[in-house]
């Protein structure tokens, strides 16, 4: 199982609920689309997750930016995930980058709004923000296999299911 987060915006603490802390500790892979804000928060995620793939965001300190790339790709569950924060990418640039990287799914944050969309045949997943939703529903996502499909589940920080969606259809944008 994957846990997907973004936009923590913490100073000393990542503001994780007990449920979310347990999910991160149990995950095979944790993806974070940026805006940890401080090294202390990044360190807490690194200590808790067995494997963390993360990028920096526009609100991250210089010390966090020096430790994390602006973009990252990872292959898991038979899909190629492109991770970006999103503040530097309009739809055209994001679509071109996804194609260049052969991405099936783009994970991005920045807007603090959880949701799923399509962009040029590639699925876009925004997990929202579990800690700083800024008027949106606080959320994060889990990703896993479900009946031969790869499915994302947007959840509240307490674990309540908000939305379920397929990620496998993003394979249409994949360059093999």
N, CA and C atoms as a LAMMPS dump frame, in Angstrom:
ITEM: TIMESTEP
0
ITEM: NUMBER OF ATOMS
528
ITEM: BOX BOUNDS ff ff ff
-5.0000000000000000e+02 5.0000000000000000e+02
-5.0000000000000000e+02 5.0000000000000000e+02
-5.0000000000000000e+02 5.0000000000000000e+02
ITEM: ATOMS id mol type element x y z
1 1 1 N 0.833 -1.187 0
2 1 2 C 0 0 0
3 1 3 C 0.873 1.244 0
4 2 1 N 0.425 2.255 -0.719
5 2 2 C 1.083 3.557 -0.745
6 2 3 C 0.244 4.542 0.055
7 3 1 N 0.913 5.474 0.706
8 3 2 C 0.26 6.621 1.33
9 3 3 C 0.782 7.843 0.596
10 4 1 N -0.137 8.706 0.168
11 4 2 C 0.21 9.883 -0.626
12 4 3 C -0.27 11.129 0.115
13 5 1 N 0.661 12.068 0.33
14 5 2 C 0.363 13.29 1.071
15 5 3 C 0.97 14.496 0.374
16 6 1 N 0.55 15.661 0.827
17 6 2 C 1.137 16.904 0.355
18 6 3 C 0.784 18.015 1.333
19 7 1 N 1.491 19.111 1.227
20 7 2 C 1.146 20.356 1.913
21 7 3 C 0.942 20.203 3.412
22 8 1 N 1.96 19.666 4.082
23 8 2 C 1.912 19.523 5.537
24 8 3 C 2.039 20.876 6.222
25 9 1 N 2.931 21.719 5.739
26 9 2 C 3.133 23.076 6.27
27 9 3 C 3.347 23.079 7.783
28 10 1 N 4.224 22.215 8.254
29 10 2 C 4.527 22.174 9.684
30 10 3 C 5.791 22.936 10.005
31 11 1 N 5.972 23.234 11.285
32 11 2 C 7.224 23.848 11.726
33 11 3 C 8.046 22.841 12.517
34 12 1 N 7.452 22.242 13.532
35 12 2 C 8.155 21.238 14.332
36 12 3 C 7.512 19.867 14.237
37 13 1 N 6.226 19.84 13.905
38 13 2 C 5.452 18.603 13.967
39 13 3 C 4.635 18.453 12.678
40 14 1 N 4.536 17.23 12.142
41 14 2 C 3.767 17.044 10.907
42 14 3 C 2.257 16.974 11.104
43 15 1 N 1.768 17.163 12.328
44 15 2 C 0.33 17.191 12.621
45 15 3 C -0.386 15.95 12.102
46 16 1 N 0.142 14.793 12.439
47 16 2 C -0.456 13.528 12.012
48 16 3 C -1.419 13.005 13.076
49 17 1 N -2.574 12.565 12.635
50 17 2 C -3.479 11.87 13.542
51 17 3 C -2.878 10.499 13.847
52 18 1 N -3.373 9.845 14.889
53 18 2 C -2.902 8.492 15.192
54 18 3 C -3.141 7.568 14
55 19 1 N -4.311 7.7 13.377
56 19 2 C -4.635 6.87 12.212
57 19 3 C -3.617 7.084 11.091
58 20 1 N -3.343 8.326 10.768
59 20 2 C -2.438 8.63 9.665
60 20 3 C -1.012 8.193 9.997
61 21 1 N -0.602 8.363 11.23
62 21 2 C 0.728 7.903 11.653
63 21 3 C 0.84 6.388 11.453
64 22 1 N -0.196 5.645 11.817
65 22 2 C -0.207 4.185 11.636
66 22 3 C -0.167 3.818 10.157
67 23 1 N -0.908 4.538 9.329
68 23 2 C -0.923 4.273 7.889
69 23 3 C 0.468 4.496 7.278
70 24 1 N 1.127 5.567 7.671
71 24 2 C 2.466 5.866 7.155
72 24 3 C 3.455 4.791 7.584
73 25 1 N 3.383 4.383 8.836
74 25 2 C 4.304 3.362 9.345
75 25 3 C 4.087 2.014 8.655
76 26 1 N 2.852 1.716 8.26
77 26 2 C 2.529 0.43 7.631
78 26 3 C 2.727 0.434 6.116
79 27 1 N 2.873 1.597 5.509
80 27 2 C 2.944 1.716 4.045
81 27 3 C 4.234 1.127 3.49
82 28 1 N 4.136 0.541 2.313
83 28 2 C 5.319 0.092 1.587
84 28 3 C 6.096 1.289 1.043
85 29 1 N 5.355 2.346 0.706
86 29 2 C 5.94 3.549 0.135
87 29 3 C 5.078 4.74 0.525
88 30 1 N 5.724 5.823 0.934
89 30 2 C 5.039 7.08 1.209
90 30 3 C 5.519 8.087 0.171
91 31 1 N 4.57 8.721 -0.507
92 31 2 C 4.863 9.765 -1.48
93 31 3 C 4.383 11.085 -0.891
94 32 1 N 5.263 12.091 -0.91
95 32 2 C 4.884 13.418 -0.408
96 32 3 C 5.202 14.436 -1.492
97 33 1 N 4.183 15.209 -1.885
98 33 2 C 4.32 16.162 -2.984
99 33 3 C 4.704 17.566 -2.525
100 34 1 N 5.449 17.656 -1.441
101 34 2 C 6.061 18.921 -1.07
102 34 3 C 5.313 19.781 -0.086
103 35 1 N 6.017 20.804 0.381
104 35 2 C 5.614 21.734 1.426
105 35 3 C 5.566 21.058 2.801
106 36 1 N 6.72 20.467 3.15
107 36 2 C 6.945 20.044 4.531
108 36 3 C 7.111 21.306 5.367
109 37 1 N 7.813 22.259 4.852
110 37 2 C 8.19 23.576 5.342
111 37 3 C 9.555 23.566 6.025
112 38 1 N 9.76 22.685 7.03
113 38 2 C 11.031 22.694 7.765
114 38 3 C 11.719 21.327 7.725
115 39 1 N 13.033 21.309 7.959
116 39 2 C 13.734 20.027 8.056
117 39 3 C 13.19 19.142 9.182
118 40 1 N 12.738 19.734 10.271
119 40 2 C 12.201 18.943 11.388
120 40 3 C 11.009 18.104 10.949
121 41 1 N 10.137 18.676 10.117
122 41 2 C 8.961 17.944 9.645
123 41 3 C 9.39 16.87 8.646
124 42 1 N 10.285 17.196 7.732
125 42 2 C 10.81 16.201 6.803
126 42 3 C 11.466 15.054 7.571
127 43 1 N 12.254 15.371 8.584
128 43 2 C 12.901 14.336 9.398
129 43 3 C 11.889 13.403 10.042
130 44 1 N 10.77 13.935 10.502
131 44 2 C 9.738 13.107 11.139
132 44 3 C 9.138 12.137 10.134
133 45 1 N 8.899 12.595 8.906
134 45 2 C 8.39 11.695 7.862
135 45 3 C 9.423 10.624 7.524
136 46 1 N 10.682 11.022 7.392
137 46 2 C 11.732 10.055 7.077
138 46 3 C 11.864 9.002 8.172
139 47 1 N 11.71 9.396 9.417
140 47 2 C 11.82 8.458 10.531
141 47 3 C 10.638 7.492 10.584
142 48 1 N 9.491 7.953 10.188
143 48 2 C 8.261 7.155 10.293
144 48 3 C 8.058 6.217 9.103
145 49 1 N 8.431 6.65 7.918
146 49 2 C 8.181 5.878 6.696
147 49 3 C 9.328 4.911 6.42
148 50 1 N 8.988 3.691 6.014
149 50 2 C 10.021 2.751 5.581
150 50 3 C 10.725 3.277 4.336
151 51 1 N 9.935 3.83 3.423
152 51 2 C 10.465 4.37 2.165
153 51 3 C 9.686 5.636 1.831
154 52 1 N 10.39 6.734 1.65
155 52 2 C 9.777 8.02 1.352
156 52 3 C 10.309 8.535 0.024
157 53 1 N 9.388 8.856 -0.884
158 53 2 C 9.717 9.548 -2.127
159 53 3 C 9.053 10.91 -2.008
160 54 1 N 9.862 11.976 -2.087
161 54 2 C 9.324 13.309 -1.839
162 54 3 C 10.006 14.343 -2.721
163 55 1 N 9.287 15.439 -2.933
164 55 2 C 9.801 16.597 -3.654
165 55 3 C 9.606 17.825 -2.775
166 56 1 N 10.309 18.889 -3.129
167 56 2 C 10.116 20.129 -2.368
168 56 3 C 9.017 20.964 -3.01
169 57 1 N 8.424 21.815 -2.192
170 57 2 C 7.384 22.725 -2.662
171 57 3 C 7.801 24.166 -2.503
172 58 1 N 6.916 25.061 -2.855
173 58 2 C 7.232 26.485 -2.828
174 58 3 C 7.36 27.049 -1.416
175 59 1 N 6.785 26.411 -0.409
176 59 2 C 6.872 26.912 0.964
177 59 3 C 7.983 26.252 1.768
178 60 1 N 8.741 25.362 1.141
179 60 2 C 9.809 24.679 1.866
180 60 3 C 11.019 25.589 2.054
181 61 1 N 11.655 25.438 3.203
182 61 2 C 12.85 26.219 3.512
183 61 3 C 13.992 25.815 2.578
184 62 1 N 15.012 26.628 2.534
185 62 2 C 16.19 26.335 1.728
186 62 3 C 16.781 24.994 2.147
187 63 1 N 16.809 24.718 3.437
188 63 2 C 17.381 23.459 3.93
189 63 3 C 16.606 22.242 3.407
190 64 1 N 15.293 22.348 3.281
191 64 2 C 14.487 21.251 2.723
192 64 3 C 14.725 21.173 1.221
193 65 1 N 14.767 22.304 0.547
194 65 2 C 14.999 22.321 -0.908
195 65 3 C 16.354 21.705 -1.279
196 66 1 N 17.333 21.881 -0.427
197 66 2 C 18.653 21.294 -0.692
198 66 3 C 18.63 19.771 -0.569
199 67 1 N 17.673 19.237 0.175
200 67 2 C 17.599 17.787 0.383
201 67 3 C 16.675 17.07 -0.588
202 68 1 N 15.757 17.807 -1.212
203 68 2 C 14.75 17.168 -2.06
204 68 3 C 14.76 17.753 -3.47
205 69 1 N 14.484 16.903 -4.48
206 69 2 C 14.397 17.407 -5.854
207 69 3 C 13.059 18.109 -6.108
208 70 1 N 12.962 18.778 -7.241
209 70 2 C 11.706 19.42 -7.651
210 70 3 C 10.753 18.403 -8.275
211 71 1 N 11.292 17.365 -8.897
212 71 2 C 10.478 16.3 -9.487
213 71 3 C 11.111 14.959 -9.147
214 72 1 N 10.277 13.949 -9.107
215 72 2 C 10.75 12.589 -8.824
216 72 3 C 9.822 11.621 -9.535
217 73 1 N 10.364 10.496 -9.961
218 73 2 C 9.523 9.438 -10.526
219 73 3 C 9.791 8.152 -9.764
220 74 1 N 8.747 7.344 -9.661
221 74 2 C 8.864 6.058 -8.98
222 74 3 C 7.901 5.08 -9.643
223 75 1 N 8.364 3.859 -9.816
224 75 2 C 7.512 2.815 -10.377
225 75 3 C 7.101 1.86 -9.276
226 76 1 N 5.803 1.637 -9.168
227 76 2 C 5.252 0.717 -8.19
228 76 3 C 3.84 0.345 -8.621
229 77 1 N 3.401 -0.813 -8.2
230 77 2 C 2.055 -1.306 -8.515
231 77 3 C 1.812 -1.355 -10.03
232 78 1 N 2.875 -1.489 -10.808
233 78 2 C 2.749 -1.565 -12.256
234 78 3 C 2.52 -0.23 -12.939
235 79 1 N 2.668 0.861 -12.197
236 79 2 C 2.475 2.205 -12.75
237 79 3 C 3.699 3.061 -12.478
238 80 1 N 3.89 4.056 -13.336
239 80 2 C 4.973 5.018 -13.141
240 80 3 C 4.353 6.325 -12.628
241 81 1 N 4.765 6.726 -11.431
242 81 2 C 4.263 7.927 -10.773
243 81 3 C 5.273 9.054 -10.925
244 82 1 N 4.805 10.197 -11.403
245 82 2 C 5.59 11.424 -11.442
246 82 3 C 5.118 12.279 -10.278
247 83 1 N 6.042 12.724 -9.44
248 83 2 C 5.699 13.525 -8.264
249 83 3 C 6.264 14.924 -8.448
250 84 1 N 5.399 15.92 -8.353
251 84 2 C 5.784 17.335 -8.406
252 84 3 C 4.923 18.079 -7.399
253 85 1 N 5.379 19.245 -6.984
254 85 2 C 4.524 20.03 -6.092
255 85 3 C 3.4 20.696 -6.89
256 86 1 N 3.736 21.234 -8.044
257 86 2 C 2.709 21.804 -8.917
258 86 3 C 2.734 23.303 -9.055
259 87 1 N 3.47 23.999 -8.208
260 87 2 C 3.465 25.459 -8.27
261 87 3 C 4.193 26.005 -9.497
262 88 1 N 5.008 25.198 -10.14
263 88 2 C 5.752 25.648 -11.318
264 88 3 C 5.19 25.083 -12.618
265 89 1 N 4.029 24.454 -12.561
266 89 2 C 3.523 23.745 -13.737
267 89 3 C 2.088 24.133 -14.057
268 90 1 N 1.899 24.795 -15.202
269 90 2 C 0.544 24.945 -15.711
270 90 3 C 0.189 23.624 -16.411
271 91 1 N -1.008 23.508 -16.944
272 91 2 C -1.434 22.243 -17.551
273 91 3 C -0.534 21.813 -18.705
274 92 1 N -0.112 22.752 -19.524
275 92 2 C 0.733 22.411 -20.667
276 92 3 C 2.079 21.87 -20.207
277 93 1 N 2.735 22.566 -19.299
278 93 2 C 4.046 22.116 -18.805
279 93 3 C 3.935 20.788 -18.074
280 94 1 N 2.858 20.615 -17.317
281 94 2 C 2.669 19.367 -16.583
282 94 3 C 2.428 18.209 -17.547
283 95 1 N 1.635 18.44 -18.572
284 95 2 C 1.366 17.411 -19.57
285 95 3 C 2.644 17.014 -20.307
286 96 1 N 3.449 17.999 -20.692
287 96 2 C 4.716 17.718 -21.379
288 96 3 C 5.688 16.95 -20.478
289 97 1 N 5.766 17.345 -19.218
290 97 2 C 6.646 16.655 -18.278
291 97 3 C 6.184 15.217 -18.054
292 98 1 N 4.879 15.019 -17.92
293 98 2 C 4.341 13.665 -17.732
294 98 3 C 4.678 12.792 -18.938
295 99 1 N 4.526 13.336 -20.121
296 99 2 C 4.858 12.578 -21.337
297 99 3 C 6.358 12.28 -21.387
298 100 1 N 7.177 13.279 -21.108
299 100 2 C 8.637 13.105 -21.109
300 100 3 C 9.061 12.004 -20.132
301 101 1 N 8.428 11.941 -18.976
302 101 2 C 8.794 10.975 -17.942
303 101 3 C 8.079 9.634 -18.103
304 102 1 N 7.189 9.52 -19.097
305 102 2 C 6.452 8.281 -19.304
306 102 3 C 5.523 7.954 -18.15
307 103 1 N 4.958 8.977 -17.545
308 103 2 C 4.139 8.809 -16.344
309 103 3 C 2.75 8.262 -16.661
310 104 1 N 2.288 7.393 -15.794
311 104 2 C 0.903 6.933 -15.816
312 104 3 C 0.049 7.797 -14.901
313 105 1 N 0.67 8.249 -13.802
314 105 2 C -0.025 9.035 -12.784
315 105 3 C 0.874 10.191 -12.382
316 106 1 N 0.296 11.382 -12.285
317 106 2 C 0.999 12.541 -11.746
318 106 3 C 0.435 12.805 -10.359
319 107 1 N 1.311 12.86 -9.371
320 107 2 C 0.926 13.236 -8.009
321 107 3 C 1.383 14.667 -7.816
322 108 1 N 0.445 15.534 -7.431
323 108 2 C 0.813 16.914 -7.174
324 108 3 C -0.002 17.467 -6.022
325 109 1 N 0.487 18.546 -5.473
326 109 2 C -0.175 19.208 -4.355
327 109 3 C -0.434 20.659 -4.696
328 110 1 N 0.014 21.536 -3.82
329 110 2 C -0.011 22.992 -3.953
330 110 3 C -1.393 23.612 -3.753
331 111 1 N -2.444 23.043 -4.31
332 111 2 C -3.77 23.663 -4.211
333 111 3 C -4.466 23.362 -2.888
334 112 1 N -4.025 22.347 -2.178
335 112 2 C -4.632 21.891 -0.924
336 112 3 C -6.013 21.279 -1.15
337 113 1 N -6.4 21.052 -2.403
338 113 2 C -7.713 20.476 -2.733
339 113 3 C -7.546 19.03 -3.191
340 114 1 N -8.101 18.089 -2.428
341 114 2 C -7.988 16.686 -2.847
342 114 3 C -8.845 16.408 -4.075
343 115 1 N -8.343 15.537 -4.942
344 115 2 C -9.142 15.16 -6.1
345 115 3 C -8.339 14.398 -7.123
346 116 1 N -9.045 13.949 -8.137
347 116 2 C -8.468 13.194 -9.24
348 116 3 C -8.943 13.828 -10.533
349 117 1 N -8.063 13.853 -11.53
350 117 2 C -8.447 14.377 -12.831
351 117 3 C -7.666 13.682 -13.924
352 118 1 N -7.866 14.136 -15.141
353 118 2 C -7.153 13.609 -16.312
354 118 3 C -6.479 14.777 -17.006
355 119 1 N -5.294 14.511 -17.526
356 119 2 C -4.543 15.523 -18.252
357 119 3 C -3.811 14.823 -19.377
358 120 1 N -4.298 14.966 -20.588
359 120 2 C -3.649 14.358 -21.736
360 120 3 C -3.491 12.853 -21.624
361 121 1 N -4.49 12.176 -21.104
362 121 2 C -4.444 10.728 -20.973
363 121 3 C -3.722 10.232 -19.73
364 122 1 N -3.273 11.139 -18.881
365 122 2 C -2.583 10.773 -17.647
366 122 3 C -3.475 11.142 -16.465
367 123 1 N -3.551 10.243 -15.504
368 123 2 C -4.327 10.509 -14.297
369 123 3 C -3.541 11.441 -13.389
370 124 1 N -4.21 12.441 -12.833
371 124 2 C -3.605 13.376 -11.891
372 124 3 C -4.277 13.156 -10.538
373 125 1 N -3.46 12.933 -9.509
374 125 2 C -3.964 12.714 -8.154
375 125 3 C -3.403 13.787 -7.244
376 126 1 N -4.295 14.528 -6.609
377 126 2 C -3.91 15.51 -5.6
378 126 3 C -4.461 15.006 -4.273
379 127 1 N -3.583 14.663 -3.312
380 127 2 C -4.07 14.146 -2.036
381 127 3 C -4.63 15.222 -1.114
382 128 1 N -4.514 16.476 -1.508
383 128 2 C -4.954 17.557 -0.638
384 128 3 C -3.945 17.772 0.479
385 129 1 N -4.405 18.329 1.577
386 129 2 C -3.553 18.559 2.74
387 129 3 C -4.218 17.98 3.974
388 130 1 N -3.492 17.133 4.685
389 130 2 C -4.026 16.548 5.91
390 130 3 C -3.976 17.53 7.071
391 131 1 N -3.082 18.521 7.009
392 131 2 C -2.823 19.38 8.16
393 131 3 C -3.181 20.848 7.956
394 132 1 N -3.284 21.295 6.707
395 132 2 C -3.514 22.71 6.409
396 132 3 C -4.418 22.827 5.18
397 133 1 N -5.7 22.407 5.311
398 133 2 C -6.562 22.294 4.124
399 133 3 C -6.996 23.614 3.494
400 134 1 N -6.849 24.728 4.17
401 134 2 C -7.16 26.05 3.611
402 134 3 C -8.529 26.102 2.921
403 135 1 N -9.547 25.729 3.654
404 135 2 C -10.906 25.799 3.131
405 135 3 C -11.368 24.554 2.409
406 136 1 N -10.478 23.616 2.142
407 136 2 C -10.855 22.348 1.516
408 136 3 C -11.015 21.286 2.6
409 137 1 N -11.498 20.134 2.199
410 137 2 C -11.591 18.985 3.092
411 137 3 C -10.175 18.518 3.431
412 138 1 N -9.805 18.372 4.707
413 138 2 C -8.494 17.794 5.001
414 138 3 C -8.443 16.362 4.485
415 139 1 N -7.328 15.989 3.843
416 139 2 C -7.301 14.676 3.201
417 139 3 C -5.884 14.198 2.949
418 140 1 N -5.796 12.914 2.658
419 140 2 C -4.612 12.255 2.14
420 140 3 C -5.13 11.113 1.285
421 141 1 N -4.243 10.367 0.634
422 141 2 C -4.691 9.257 -0.215
423 141 3 C -3.921 7.985 0.12
424 142 1 N -4.604 6.868 -0.078
425 142 2 C -3.938 5.569 -0.088
426 142 3 C -4.099 5.019 -1.495
427 143 1 N -3.121 4.229 -1.926
428 143 2 C -3.158 3.631 -3.256
429 143 3 C -2.802 2.163 -3.102
430 144 1 N -3.599 1.298 -3.746
431 144 2 C -3.315 -0.125 -3.682
432 144 3 C -4.065 -0.89 -4.758
433 145 1 N -3.809 -2.181 -4.823
434 145 2 C -4.492 -3.064 -5.768
435 145 3 C -5.901 -3.347 -5.261
436 146 1 N -6.857 -3.363 -6.179
437 146 2 C -8.245 -3.689 -5.851
438 146 3 C -8.872 -4.373 -7.061
439 147 1 N -9.082 -5.669 -6.976
440 147 2 C -9.707 -6.443 -8.052
441 147 3 C -9.012 -6.242 -9.397
442 148 1 N -7.698 -6.333 -9.426
443 148 2 C -6.946 -6.206 -10.668
444 148 3 C -6.73 -4.785 -11.127
445 149 1 N -7.211 -3.825 -10.382
446 149 2 C -7.09 -2.41 -10.711
447 149 3 C -6.189 -1.757 -9.664
448 150 1 N -5.596 -0.637 -9.999
449 150 2 C -4.9 0.172 -9.005
450 150 3 C -5.858 1.298 -8.641
451 151 1 N -6.164 1.378 -7.361
452 151 2 C -7.205 2.292 -6.892
453 151 3 C -6.645 3.258 -5.865
454 152 1 N -7.033 4.522 -5.994
455 152 2 C -6.715 5.53 -4.988
456 152 3 C -7.953 5.755 -4.139
457 153 1 N -7.727 5.932 -2.879
458 153 2 C -8.813 6.258 -1.946
459 153 3 C -8.433 7.537 -1.211
460 154 1 N -9.189 8.577 -1.455
461 154 2 C -8.997 9.808 -0.709
462 154 3 C -9.681 9.622 0.634
463 155 1 N -8.953 9.963 1.7
464 155 2 C -9.447 9.735 3.054
465 155 3 C -9.251 10.984 3.912
466 156 1 N -10.074 11.099 4.926
467 156 2 C -9.864 12.134 5.931
468 156 3 C -8.691 11.704 6.801
469 157 1 N -8.066 12.617 7.537
470 157 2 C -6.962 12.232 8.42
471 157 3 C -7.356 11.201 9.482
472 158 1 N -8.647 11.072 9.754
473 158 2 C -9.13 10.063 10.703
474 158 3 C -9.383 8.717 10.025
475 159 1 N -9.311 8.681 8.692
476 159 2 C -9.472 7.432 7.955
477 159 3 C -10.791 7.27 7.234
478 160 1 N -11.693 8.213 7.366
479 160 2 C -12.993 8.136 6.693
480 160 3 C -12.797 8.214 5.177
481 161 1 N -13.432 7.3 4.447
482 161 2 C -13.347 7.288 2.986
483 161 3 C -14.117 8.473 2.412
484 162 1 N -13.445 9.278 1.594
485 162 2 C -14.067 10.434 0.958
486 162 3 C -14.401 10.159 -0.5
487 163 1 N -13.489 9.46 -1.188
488 163 2 C -13.674 9.189 -2.616
489 163 3 C -12.783 8.025 -3.018
490 164 1 N -13.253 7.25 -3.963
491 164 2 C -12.505 6.105 -4.505
492 164 3 C -12.4 6.311 -6.012
493 165 1 N -11.209 6.07 -6.58
494 165 2 C -11.053 6.252 -8.019
495 165 3 C -9.959 5.34 -8.564
496 166 1 N -10.107 4.972 -9.832
497 166 2 C -9.139 4.12 -10.51
498 166 3 C -7.949 4.951 -10.972
499 167 1 N -6.762 4.375 -10.843
500 167 2 C -5.558 5.004 -11.394
501 167 3 C -5.056 4.257 -12.612
502 168 1 N -5.53 3.05 -12.833
503 168 2 C -5.031 2.229 -13.941
504 168 3 C -5.317 2.82 -15.303
505 169 1 N -6.375 3.615 -15.423
506 169 2 C -6.681 4.178 -16.733
507 169 3 C -5.616 5.166 -17.191
508 170 1 N -4.745 5.618 -16.291
509 170 2 C -3.637 6.498 -16.663
510 170 3 C -2.618 5.79 -17.56
511 171 1 N -2.67 4.47 -17.624
512 171 2 C -1.712 3.724 -18.45
513 171 3 C -1.814 4.114 -19.918
514 172 1 N -2.916 4.751 -20.319
515 172 2 C -3.057 5.166 -21.717
516 172 3 C -1.982 6.173 -22.109
517 173 1 N -1.468 6.927 -21.121
518 173 2 C -0.456 7.929 -21.418
519 173 3 C 0.964 7.391 -21.346
520 174 1 N 1.125 6.127 -21.067
521 174 2 C 2.445 5.536 -20.849
522 174 3 C 3.183 5.257 -22.142
523 175 1 N 4.45 5.629 -22.185
524 175 2 C 5.327 5.277 -23.297
525 175 3 C 6.116 4.053 -22.862
526 176 1 N 5.945 2.94 -23.532
527 176 2 C 6.725 1.745 -23.201
528 176 3 C 7.857 1.551 -24.161
